[in-house]
Amino acid sequence: MVLGKLFIFAKFSDMYIACRWMLWLLIFCVPTNMVHAEEKWVADEIFMQMSEMRKEIGQLKEKVAGLEQKLSDQQPKAAPVPLTGTESMSLGKADAKIAIIEFSDYECPFCAKHYKNVLPKLRERYIDKGRVKYVMMDFPLEFHAHAKKASLATRCAGEQGQYWVMHDAIFEARGQASDEVIDQVVKKHKLDAKKLETCLDDPKQLAKVQSDITLGSRLGVNGTPAFLIGKIKDKQLVDYQRFDGVQSFETFVAMIDGLSK
């Protein structure tokens, strides 16, 4: 499609150059003895040619504008992302109009940077005030040996209503979901240790992590962190944009405030 547009503009450019050369020939290549005798005719012809050239340029512009509109209309809209089933991994009120989805890897230092520097500001300004729902999704990278275990630990803590406690504890431990870190959360928040252990070995939990990876890959995510920011409609994220890598707080502010209008 882009090549087609370039071809149109190239043709437009060729026509314009040809017309310019034609006018140059008319003005400068007419024999001197004819210039005075046919001065008015030459002038009239030049003006007529210029008028015709303007019309053709205008027509080409209209055609290009029409093609651009068709190209825009044919662009597939991003498929809605279901938000059902993410309640235990979400922050904010259920009736929020805007959502942010973060695809994260607990061993990713850039995810940790977002957790420490940006997420607290988002919570204070938008999430805790009910304006934004914040949803975590797992995207453990293959070269991070302990990232899947961290994802499982947070999900299993979420089964007992303590997802964000485990989430914070693992990030504070630099992404290491060690037995010691998990045990500390279990004891401090009085989780059922046996139930948590059973959950960690449950293939269904691993399948849920893989489902997040598949979803992220389908949406173009290939690294962490990655964010989808959009509106909530019928328990789905719609009209969203994807941002890859660590984003400044100001970037989130601009997007959220823009969606709020």
Backbone torsions as a table, in degrees:
resi	resn	phi	psi	omega
1	MET	NA	-43.2	179.7
2	VAL	-64.2	-39.9	179.2
3	LEU	-63.1	-36.3	177.8
4	GLY	-61.2	-43.5	178.7
5	LYS	-63.7	-40.6	179.2
6	LEU	-63.7	-38.2	178.8
7	PHE	-61.9	-43.0	179.4
8	ILE	-60.4	-47.8	-179.5
9	PHE	-64.7	-34.5	178.6
10	ALA	-65.5	-43.9	178.0
11	LYS	-62.5	-41.4	177.7
12	PHE	-59.3	-43.3	-179.4
13	SER	-65.1	-41.7	179.6
14	ASP	-61.6	-42.6	-179.6
15	MET	-63.7	-42.4	-178.7
16	TYR	-62.5	-44.5	-179.4
17	ILE	-64.2	-41.6	-179.8
18	ALA	-61.3	-42.2	179.2
19	CYS	-64.8	-39.0	178.9
20	ARG	-62.1	-43.4	178.7
21	TRP	-64.1	-38.3	180.0
22	MET	-62.3	-44.0	179.0
23	LEU	-64.7	-38.8	178.9
24	TRP	-61.9	-42.7	179.0
25	LEU	-63.9	-40.9	180.0
26	LEU	-62.8	-38.3	-175.1
27	ILE	-79.3	-44.1	-168.7
28	PHE	-104.6	-15.5	-175.4
29	CYS	-103.3	3.3	176.3
30	VAL	-76.4	131.2	-179.9
31	PRO	-53.7	144.6	-175.7
32	THR	-59.3	-38.7	-176.8
33	ASN	-70.9	-12.2	178.9
34	MET	-98.9	-20.0	-173.5
35	VAL	-58.4	-50.3	-176.2
36	HIS	-69.3	-38.2	-176.5
37	ALA	-69.1	-33.9	-174.4
38	GLU	-118.6	27.1	-176.2
39	GLU	-55.8	-45.5	-177.7
40	LYS	-66.4	-40.7	-179.6
41	TRP	-61.7	-43.7	179.2
42	VAL	-61.8	-45.6	-179.4
43	ALA	-61.3	-44.6	179.6
44	ASP	-61.7	-41.9	-179.4
45	GLU	-64.5	-41.3	178.9
46	ILE	-61.8	-47.2	180.0
47	PHE	-62.7	-37.9	179.6
48	MET	-65.8	-43.7	179.3
49	GLN	-63.7	-40.5	178.7
50	MET	-64.2	-39.5	178.6
51	SER	-63.5	-43.7	179.2
52	GLU	-65.3	-38.8	-179.8
53	MET	-64.6	-39.7	177.1
54	ARG	-61.6	-42.4	179.1
55	LYS	-60.7	-45.3	-178.7
56	GLU	-64.8	-39.5	176.9
57	ILE	-62.0	-44.0	178.7
58	GLY	-61.7	-41.8	179.0
59	GLN	-64.6	-41.3	178.2
60	LEU	-63.6	-40.9	178.0
61	LYS	-60.9	-41.9	178.7
62	GLU	-63.3	-42.2	179.3
63	LYS	-64.1	-43.5	179.1
64	VAL	-62.8	-43.5	178.9
65	ALA	-61.6	-40.0	178.7
66	GLY	-65.0	-40.4	177.9
67	LEU	-65.8	-40.6	178.3
68	GLU	-61.2	-40.9	179.2
69	GLN	-64.4	-41.7	178.5
70	LYS	-63.5	-41.8	177.9
71	LEU	-61.1	-42.2	179.2
72	SER	-64.1	-41.7	-178.9
73	ASP	-68.1	-28.3	-177.6
74	GLN	-84.2	-9.9	178.9
75	GLN	-65.1	124.1	-178.9
76	PRO	-67.1	136.5	178.0
77	LYS	-76.8	147.0	-179.2
78	ALA	-62.7	133.6	-179.1
79	ALA	-66.1	140.1	177.7
80	PRO	-59.0	147.2	178.4
81	VAL	-107.6	117.9	-179.2
82	PRO	-63.4	138.9	178.2
83	LEU	-109.0	-3.8	178.0
84	THR	-67.8	142.3	179.9
85	GLY	86.6	1.5	-179.5
86	THR	-106.2	11.0	-172.8
87	GLU	-57.5	-42.0	-176.6
88	SER	-71.9	-17.1	-178.2
89	MET	-108.3	22.0	-176.0
90	SER	-120.4	153.6	171.5
91	LEU	-120.1	151.0	176.8
92	GLY	104.4	175.3	-177.0
93	LYS	-84.0	150.2	-177.3
94	ALA	-65.4	-26.8	-177.3
95	ASP	-94.4	16.0	176.9
96	ALA	-62.2	148.7	-177.5
97	LYS	-94.9	-16.4	-177.0
98	ILE	-126.6	145.5	178.9
99	ALA	-134.1	148.8	171.4
100	ILE	-119.5	126.2	173.2
101	ILE	-106.3	128.0	175.6
102	GLU	-110.6	123.8	170.2
103	PHE	-92.1	118.3	-168.2
104	SER	-132.2	157.4	176.2
105	ASP	-131.8	121.9	-173.0
106	TYR	-67.8	-21.0	177.4
107	GLU	-90.3	-3.1	-178.3
108	CYS	-78.6	119.7	-179.3
109	PRO	-64.8	-26.6	179.0
110	PHE	-74.9	-33.6	173.8
111	CYS	-65.3	-39.2	178.4
112	ALA	-64.6	-37.5	178.5
113	LYS	-63.8	-42.1	177.3
114	HIS	-63.9	-43.5	-179.9
115	TYR	-58.5	-41.4	-175.5
116	LYS	-82.2	-38.5	-169.6
117	ASN	-101.7	-28.5	-172.6
118	VAL	-112.1	-45.5	-177.0
119	LEU	-56.2	-42.6	177.9
120	PRO	-58.8	-37.3	179.0
121	LYS	-69.8	-38.2	177.3
122	LEU	-64.3	-39.9	179.4
123	ARG	-63.3	-44.9	-176.5
124	GLU	-66.9	-42.9	-172.4
125	ARG	-87.0	-34.1	-172.3
126	TYR	-124.5	-49.1	-170.8
127	ILE	-68.7	-52.3	-177.7
128	ASP	-67.5	-18.2	178.4
129	LYS	-92.6	2.5	174.8
130	GLY	85.1	5.5	-177.0
131	ARG	-83.9	-28.0	-175.2
132	VAL	-133.6	139.1	171.7
133	LYS	-100.7	131.9	-176.8
134	TYR	-113.1	123.0	-173.6
135	VAL	-121.3	129.1	176.3
136	MET	-94.6	141.0	171.1
137	MET	-134.4	144.9	-174.6
138	ASP	-85.4	134.7	175.7
139	PHE	-144.2	59.8	-179.6
140	PRO	-64.4	129.0	-178.6
141	LEU	-82.7	145.9	-173.4
142	GLU	-59.3	-33.9	-176.0
143	PHE	-83.1	1.3	173.1
144	HIS	-101.1	104.4	-168.7
145	ALA	-62.7	-30.2	-174.2
146	HIS	-108.9	6.1	-175.0
147	ALA	-66.6	-38.7	-180.0
148	LYS	-66.9	-38.0	177.6
149	LYS	-62.7	-39.2	178.3
150	ALA	-63.6	-42.1	178.0
151	SER	-61.9	-42.4	179.3
152	LEU	-65.5	-41.0	-178.4
153	ALA	-62.8	-42.6	-179.7
154	THR	-68.6	-40.8	178.9
155	ARG	-63.3	-42.9	-178.3
156	CYS	-69.7	-34.7	173.9
157	ALA	-66.0	-33.8	177.6
158	GLY	-64.9	-28.9	176.1
159	GLU	-62.7	-22.2	178.6
160	GLN	-110.1	18.3	175.6
161	GLY	78.5	17.7	-176.9
162	GLN	-127.9	37.4	-179.5
163	TYR	-58.0	-50.3	-173.0
164	TRP	-72.3	-24.4	174.4
165	VAL	-65.3	-46.8	179.7
166	MET	-70.0	-39.1	176.9
167	HIS	-53.7	-51.3	-178.8
168	ASP	-66.2	-41.7	-177.6
169	ALA	-62.7	-41.0	-179.1
170	ILE	-70.2	-41.4	176.9
171	PHE	-63.9	-38.0	177.9
172	GLU	-65.8	-26.1	177.9
173	ALA	-92.1	21.7	178.6
174	ARG	58.8	39.3	174.6
175	GLY	80.7	5.1	-178.1
176	GLN	-91.5	106.9	178.2
177	ALA	-88.0	62.8	-178.6
178	SER	-74.0	161.7	177.7
179	ASP	-58.9	-34.6	-179.7
180	GLU	-64.9	-45.3	179.6
181	VAL	-63.3	-45.2	-179.8
182	ILE	-63.1	-43.5	179.7
183	ASP	-62.2	-38.7	179.1
184	GLN	-62.1	-41.9	178.0
185	VAL	-66.2	-42.3	-179.8
186	VAL	-59.1	-46.9	-177.0
187	LYS	-71.4	-44.7	-176.3
188	LYS	-65.6	-36.6	-175.2
189	HIS	-109.4	10.7	172.4
190	LYS	55.6	49.6	175.7
191	LEU	-80.6	159.3	175.6
192	ASP	-80.2	103.7	-173.8
193	ALA	-61.7	-40.9	-178.3
194	LYS	-67.1	-41.8	178.6
195	LYS	-63.9	-39.0	178.4
196	LEU	-65.0	-42.9	-179.5
197	GLU	-63.1	-42.6	178.0
198	THR	-62.1	-40.0	179.8
199	CYS	-63.6	-41.5	-178.8
200	LEU	-60.8	-29.2	-179.1
201	ASP	-95.0	2.4	-176.6
202	ASP	-79.9	118.4	179.8
203	PRO	-58.5	-25.7	-179.7
204	LYS	-64.8	-34.4	178.4
205	GLN	-68.9	-40.4	177.5
206	LEU	-64.9	-36.0	178.2
207	ALA	-65.0	-34.1	178.4
208	LYS	-67.8	-39.0	176.7
209	VAL	-63.8	-44.8	179.6
210	GLN	-63.9	-33.7	177.9
211	SER	-63.2	-39.8	176.6
212	ASP	-64.4	-40.6	179.4
213	ILE	-62.9	-44.3	179.8
214	THR	-62.2	-44.2	178.7
215	LEU	-61.4	-48.0	-179.9
216	GLY	-59.6	-43.6	179.5
217	SER	-62.3	-40.4	179.2
218	ARG	-64.1	-30.2	-179.0
219	LEU	-89.0	2.0	176.7
220	GLY	98.0	4.7	179.2
221	VAL	-74.8	130.2	176.3
222	ASN	-136.7	9.8	177.7
223	GLY	-162.3	173.1	-177.9
224	THR	-128.8	151.8	-6.9
225	PRO	-76.5	158.4	172.2
226	ALA	-135.7	145.8	-173.6
227	PHE	-130.4	141.2	168.4
228	LEU	-113.3	127.8	-180.0
229	ILE	-125.5	121.9	-178.4
230	GLY	-164.5	-164.6	-178.2
231	LYS	-98.6	156.3	176.8
232	ILE	-101.8	127.2	176.6
233	LYS	-143.9	124.4	179.7
234	ASP	53.2	44.2	178.0
235	LYS	60.3	32.3	176.1
236	GLN	-135.8	152.1	174.8
237	LEU	-88.8	123.9	-179.1
238	VAL	-130.8	167.6	177.7
239	ASP	50.3	43.5	-174.1
240	TYR	-102.5	161.9	172.0
241	GLN	-123.5	150.3	178.7
242	ARG	-103.1	137.5	176.2
243	PHE	-124.8	127.3	-178.6
244	ASP	-103.4	136.9	178.1
245	GLY	86.9	175.8	-179.9
246	VAL	-64.0	131.6	179.4
247	GLN	-116.1	148.4	177.6
248	SER	-72.5	158.6	175.9
249	PHE	-59.0	-36.9	-179.4
250	GLU	-63.0	-33.7	177.1
251	THR	-62.7	-44.3	178.3
252	PHE	-64.7	-40.8	-179.7
253	VAL	-59.4	-46.8	-178.4
254	ALA	-61.3	-42.6	-178.9
255	MET	-68.4	-47.9	-176.8
256	ILE	-64.8	-46.0	179.5
257	ASP	-64.4	-35.1	177.3
258	GLY	-66.3	-39.1	178.9
259	LEU	-72.6	-22.8	-177.0
260	SER	-78.3	-15.5	-175.6
261	LYS	-75.2	NA	NA
